[in-house]
Amino acid sequence: MERLLTPLAFAVLPVAALAVVHLAVGGRPPARRRHAHLLVGGALLGVFGGFFGLILVGELLSDPGPARALAILTPWGVAIAALAVLAAVAPRAAIGVVAPAATVPIGLAAWEAVAPAAVVAWQAVAGPIDLALVYVLAGAAAVAARRVPRAAGWTVVVLAGVPMALRLATPAGAPAGQAVIASLSTPALVAGVAFLLAARASATGQSPSSSGPAPAVGRTG
């Protein structure tokens, strides 16, 4: 039962959090709705991605040792920092980097569908790179979402949703095991949906109906 608690938390809590926030701000002005959805999307990635990252760091420190762990983690840290800076300064350019990189976890999920034994053997050496990439790339998209929420939302939905769908739809491995692995991407998928809801709120706020009353037309006689 304890082994199921983490997958259940990853699968249920993000959906519940987004539903509560979406209902709570349903009647608020578009700017407030946009801010709330961006906040919940970023928070989901920060909390669940940080939790996953701490587990990975702990495993690296205990298994290969601190020196080897530092050699592995340093390039990841540099890449994360570079993506975060790029997303803050040039969000569209960052999405242009994240979108092609999303093909890596998608490709690994497709490979797992046709050759699960090979993927398991490879991951035993390389680690869960696909899931790590999902959260690293989704984190960069979350920074970019403050200015380009629609592009960021669709990018994260595809990045997290396609590998999840492949694992659930293909018979590779035990169905329960596949569902557990797929559930670990749920927070990223829900964050992508939150960014799309923020983009929808932005569009509502920019619509003519929300820009104030139309100017009065003078009578000509």
N, C-alpha and C positions, 0 to 999 in steps of 0.2 A: 504493500500500500504506500509506503514511504517513497518508493521509486516513482510513483505516479503523481506525487504532490507537485513536483516542479513542472512537469508537462501540463498538469491541470491549471496551475497558476499562470503559465505562459499562454494557455488557450482561453481561459475564462476571464481573468482579471482585465486584460486590455479591452475586450469587447464590452465588459460591464462599465469600465471607466469612460470609454467613449460614449456609450449610451447615456450614462448619467449626465455627462457634460453637455451632450447634444440636446437632451431634454431640458436641462437647466437654463440654457441660453437661447432656447427656441424663440422666445418673444423679445429678445434683446435687439438693439440696433446692429446692423451688419458688421460694423467695426468691432463691436464686442464679441460677436459670434466668431469672426475671423481670428481674433486674438485668442479666444478660448480654445478653438480647434487646433491652432498652431501650438499652443501651450501643451495641450494634452498629447499631441503627436510627439513633440520633442521630449516630454516627460516619459512617455512609454519607451522611447528608444534609449533615453538616458538610464532609466531604472533597470530595464530588462537587459539592455546591451551591457550596462555596467556590471550587472550580476553575472552574466555569461562571461564577460572579460575577466572578472575576478576568479572565476572557476578555472579558466584557461591559464591565467598567470600562476595560480596555486599549483596546478598540475605540472607546469613547466618548471617551477622552482623545486618541486619535490622529485621529479623524475630525471630530467637531464642534469639538473643542478643549476645554481645561480649563474655561473659563467655562461653556460650554454643558453640559458633562458634569456640573459641579457643580449646575447648575440642574435637571438631570434626576435626578441621584442623590439629592439632598437629600430630596425627598418620599418616595422609596423607603426611604431610611434611617430617616426618622421613622416610616413605617408599619411597618417591620420591628421597630423598637424598641418601638413601642406594642403590636404583636401579641405580642412576647415577654414584655413585662410583664404583659399581660392573661392570657396562657397560664400564667404562673407564679403569678399571684394568684387568678385565677378560671378554671380550665381548662375547665369546662363552658361558660362564656360564650364563651371563645375558640373552642371547637369550633363554637358557634353562629354565630360570625362566619366561620370558615374554610369551613364546609360550604356556605353560600350563595355565597361568593366562588368556590368550586370550579366553579360553573357557567360562569365566564368562560373558562377554558382548555378546558372541555368544549365550550362553544358555538363557540369559535374552531376547534376540531378538526372539529366538525360543518360549519361554514362552509367549511373547507378541503376537506371531502369533496365538497361540491356546487359550489364555485366556487374551485378552486385558484389560478387566475390572479389573481383579486381578492385573495386572501389573500397571495400572494407580493408583489403590488404594495403592499399595505398594510404588510406586515412590512418591506419595503425602507425605508419611512419610519419606522415605529414600532419596529422591532426585534422580537426574539423574546419578546414580552411573555408569551405563553402559557407558555413554558418557565420564564421568570423567576417567574411567578406560582406555578407548580407547586412550585418550591423554596422560595419565600418562605412560602407557605401550609403546606407540609409541615414547614418548620422550626418554625413556630408550633405545629403539631400535635405535633411531637416534644417540645416543652417541656410541653405539656398531657399527653402520654402518661405522664409520671411518676405522674400521679394518675388519669387516665382512659384507660388504654391501649387498651381495646376501642373506645371511640368515636373516639379518635385514629387507631387502625389502620384502621378501616373508612373513615374520612374520607380518609386518604391513599391507600388502595387505589383508591377511586373517583376521587379527584382525579388520580392519575397513570395509573391503568389504563384508564379510559374513553377519554381522548384517544389513548392508545397503541393500544387496540383499534380505534378508528375509523380511525386512519392505516393500520393493517395490513390492515383488512378492506375498505377502499374503494379503488377503482382510481385515485383522483386522484394524478397524478404517477407517476414511475417507481417500481416496487416497491422497488428497491434504495435509492433516495433516501428513500422513506417509512420503510423499515426503519431506516435510519441515524437519521432524526429521532426515530422512536419509541424507539430504544434510549437516547436521552439522558434519558428519564424512568424508565428501569429502576431506578436507585438509589432513587428516591423510592418506587416500587412495592414494592421489596424491603424498604425501611424500614417501610412500612405492614404488610407481612406479619410483620416482626419485632415490631412493636407488638402485633399480634394474638397472636403466640406468647407475648409477655409477659403479656397478659391471660389466656391459657389457663393459664399457670403460676400466676398470681394466684388463679384459680378453683380450681386443684388444691390450692394451699396453704390455702385456706379451706374445703375440703371436710371433712366429718366424719372421713373416714378418715385425714386428715393432722393432726388436732388432738390426737392422743395417744390412748392406750388408753381404752376406756370404763370408767367407774367400776364397781367391783365391786358386785354386788347381794347384800345380806345374806341369809343363809339363815334362813328362818322356822321351820324345824323339820324 
